[in-house]
């Protein structure tokens, strides 16, 4: 039986829940008949708080046969991209369900990264006499849930930094805010670097990450909503800093469209990450401004950087982009060069 082929299909299925299952991991499952390797059922974790991939896979298999009593699980192998859960949460343990169904073999992409439960689901299955194979396409399965893994192994959210800059290295005009109102002096709109197409890419990032953060100055100057309005999925949880208690109460970041977390006294980056982890927030997208980005880069606590460059746009003077060497490789979309940097 081709284990890698079926785990690869599990990963494909898991991605269907990408924008809806956080803070849970993305998981896919495939039920295969041993005698002829026919796929009897498929499932994935579709939405946080709802049925897990294994449950949906068994349901799909039982729907696909005219008489579910004729379905012999003893002649089946269940493939799943992540170790079946062994604890009661919003749903019962999947390991118990698998045991009740009586499949002969379970093939698992990777162990659960949560050290509290890692290996327990595998142990339950083996104690019940089920053959278990672990570690098929493990690297690919880990990449699928890098945010979930970071939360449990590093005790902090996965950190993604994003900014757009001109060809001569600026992210905005020089602007100042007037008192505590959303008015800049002199009156000037923010520099628009992204195109309608690359803006959708940014909103896809907002859908991929549980939270989004900007600094005090960005809130005062731009009065952003920080919502996901150009991609499928939920709005991110909004995060900002207000050490001097100067953010107006009517700022759009405080709208009831999504939750907002504000840090007042404790504003250092390690503290914020630790607190977000305690809230079970597994990822954060930081969109600016320049001071916040520079501070985070200085701490070295980040995982990915996405930089959008408009090579033909030059403003000669403005707010300098963070000083970081651009890689040699990039993708060009709609006249913008998109760079991605991963922390080693």
Residue pairs with C-beta under 8 A, 6 or more apart in sequence:
1 32
1 34
1 37
1 77
2 37
3 79
3 107
3 133
3 136
4 136
4 137
6 30
6 32
6 39
6 77
6 79
6 107
7 79
7 81
7 107
7 109
7 136
7 137
7 140
7 141
8 137
8 140
9 28
9 30
9 39
9 42
9 79
10 27
10 28
10 29
10 30
10 53
10 79
10 80
10 81
10 109
11 28
11 81
11 109
11 137
11 140
11 141
11 144
12 28
13 28
13 29
13 30
13 42
13 43
13 44
13 53
14 26
14 27
14 28
14 44
14 45
14 53
14 81
14 144
15 26
15 28
15 144
16 28
16 44
16 46
17 26
17 27
17 44
17 45
17 46
17 47
18 26
18 207
18 208
18 233
19 207
19 208
19 231
19 232
19 233
19 234
20 46
20 47
20 48
20 233
20 234
21 45
21 46
21 47
21 48
22 48
22 147
22 210
22 282
22 283
23 48
23 148
23 151
23 210
23 280
23 281
23 282
24 45
24 48
24 148
25 45
25 82
25 144
25 145
25 148
26 44
26 45
26 81
26 144
26 145
26 148
27 44
27 45
27 52
27 53
27 80
27 81
27 82
28 42
28 43
28 44
28 45
28 53
28 80
28 81
29 42
29 43
29 44
29 53
29 54
29 56
29 57
29 78
29 79
29 80
29 81
30 39
30 41
30 42
30 57
30 78
30 79
30 80
31 39
31 40
31 41
31 42
31 57
31 58
31 60
31 61
31 76
31 77
31 78
31 79
31 103
32 38
32 39
32 40
32 76
32 77
32 78
32 79
33 39
33 40
33 75
33 76
34 75
34 76
34 77
34 104
34 105
35 75
40 61
40 64
40 65
40 71
40 76
41 57
41 58
41 59
41 60
41 61
41 62
41 63
41 64
42 57
42 60
43 51
43 53
43 54
43 55
43 56
43 57
43 58
43 59
43 60
44 53
44 56
45 51
45 52
45 53
45 56
46 56
48 90
49 90
50 91
51 59
51 91
52 84
52 85
52 91
52 94
53 80
53 81
53 94
54 78
54 80
54 84
54 94
54 97
54 98
55 91
55 94
55 97
57 78
58 97
58 101
61 71
62 68
62 71
65 71
73 101
73 102
73 103
73 104
74 102
74 103
74 104
75 104
76 103
76 104
76 105
77 103
77 104
77 105
77 106
77 107
78 98
78 103
78 105
78 106
78 107
79 106
79 107
80 106
80 107
80 108
80 109
81 108
81 109
81 110
81 141
81 144
82 108
82 109
82 110
82 112
82 141
82 145
83 108
83 110
83 111
83 112
83 118
83 119
83 121
83 122
83 134
84 93
84 94
84 95
84 98
84 106
84 108
84 121
84 125
85 91
85 93
85 94
85 95
85 112
85 117
85 121
86 93
86 95
86 117
86 120
86 121
86 123
86 124
87 93
87 117
87 120
93 121
93 124
94 121
95 120
95 121
95 124
95 125
96 124
98 106
98 125
98 130
99 124
99 125
99 128
99 130
103 130
104 130
104 131
105 130
105 131
105 132
105 133
106 125
106 130
106 131
106 132
106 133
107 132
107 133
107 136
108 122
108 132
108 133
108 134
108 135
108 136
109 135
109 136
109 137
109 138
109 140
109 141
110 134
110 135
110 138
110 141
110 142
111 118
111 119
111 122
111 134
112 118
112 119
112 120
112 121
113 142
113 145
113 148
113 149
113 152
113 153
114 152
115 152
115 153
122 132
122 134
125 132
126 132
142 149
146 158
146 303
147 157
147 158
147 208
147 209
147 210
147 282
147 283
148 282
150 156
150 157
150 158
150 282
150 283
150 303
151 157
151 158
151 277
151 280
151 281
151 282
151 283
155 274
155 277
156 273
156 274
156 276
156 277
156 301
157 210
157 211
157 273
157 276
157 277
157 281
157 282
157 283
157 284
158 209
158 282
158 283
158 284
158 303
158 304
159 273
159 283
159 284
159 286
159 296
159 301
159 302
159 303
159 304
160 205
160 209
160 283
160 284
160 285
160 286
160 302
160 303
160 304
160 305
160 306
161 286
161 293
161 296
161 297
161 302
161 304
161 305
161 306
162 202
162 205
162 285
162 286
162 287
162 305
162 306
162 307
162 308
163 171
163 287
163 288
163 293
163 307
163 308
163 321
163 322
164 171
164 193
164 194
164 198
164 307
164 308
164 309
164 310
164 336
165 171
165 193
165 307
165 308
165 309
165 310
165 321
166 191
166 193
166 309
166 310
166 313
166 314
166 315
166 318
166 321
167 309
167 310
167 311
167 312
167 313
167 314
168 314
168 315
168 316
169 320
169 321
170 191
170 315
170 317
170 318
170 319
170 320
170 321
171 191
171 193
171 288
171 289
171 290
171 318
171 319
171 320
171 321
172 190
172 191
172 289
172 290
172 318
172 319
173 188
173 190
173 191
173 315
173 318
173 319
174 317
174 318
174 319
175 184
175 185
175 188
175 190
175 221
176 184
176 185
177 183
177 184
177 185
177 217
177 220
177 221
178 184
178 185
180 220
180 246
180 247
180 248
181 248
182 220
182 221
182 222
182 223
182 248
182 251
184 221
190 221
190 222
191 315
191 318
193 308
193 310
193 313
193 336
194 202
194 308
194 336
195 334
195 335
195 336
196 334
197 333
197 334
198 308
198 333
198 334
198 336
198 338
199 230
200 230
200 231
201 333
201 338
202 230
202 287
203 228
203 229
203 230
203 231
204 231
205 285
205 306
206 212
206 226
206 227
206 228
206 231
206 235
206 236
206 285
207 228
207 231
207 232
207 233
207 234
207 236
208 233
208 283
208 285
209 236
209 283
209 284
209 285
210 236
210 237
210 281
210 282
210 283
210 284
211 236
211 237
211 238
211 239
211 261
211 276
211 281
211 283
211 284
211 285
212 226
212 236
212 237
212 238
212 239
212 284
212 285
212 286
212 287
213 238
213 239
213 240
213 284
213 285
213 286
213 287
213 292
214 222
214 224
214 226
214 240
214 253
214 286
214 287
214 288
214 289
214 292
215 240
215 241
215 288
215 289
215 291
215 292
216 240
216 241
216 242
216 243
216 244
216 246
216 247
217 289
217 291
218 224
218 287
218 288
218 289
218 292
219 240
219 247
219 251
219 253
220 246
220 247
221 289
223 251
223 252
223 253
224 252
224 253
225 252
225 253
225 255
225 257
226 236
226 238
226 253
226 258
226 287
227 235
227 236
227 257
227 258
228 234
228 235
228 236
235 257
235 258
236 258
236 285
237 258
237 259
237 260
237 261
237 281
238 253
238 258
238 259
238 260
238 261
239 260
239 261
239 262
239 263
239 272
239 276
239 284
240 247
240 253
240 260
240 261
240 262
240 263
241 262
241 263
241 264
241 267
241 292
242 262
242 263
242 264
243 264
243 265
243 267
245 264
247 253
247 262
253 260
254 260
261 276
261 279
263 271
263 272
263 275
266 272
266 275
269 295
269 296
269 299
269 301
270 299
270 301
273 284
273 301
276 284
286 292
286 293
286 296
289 319
290 319
290 320
290 321
290 322
293 322
294 322
296 302
297 322
297 324
300 343
302 343
303 342
303 343
304 340
304 341
304 342
304 343
305 324
305 339
305 340
305 341
306 338
306 339
306 340
306 341
307 321
307 324
307 326
307 338
307 339
307 340
307 341
308 336
308 337
308 338
308 339
309 326
309 330
309 336
309 337
309 338
309 339
310 335
310 336
311 335
311 337
312 335
324 341
326 339
327 339
327 340
327 341
329 339
330 337
330 338
330 339
331 337
331 338
332 338
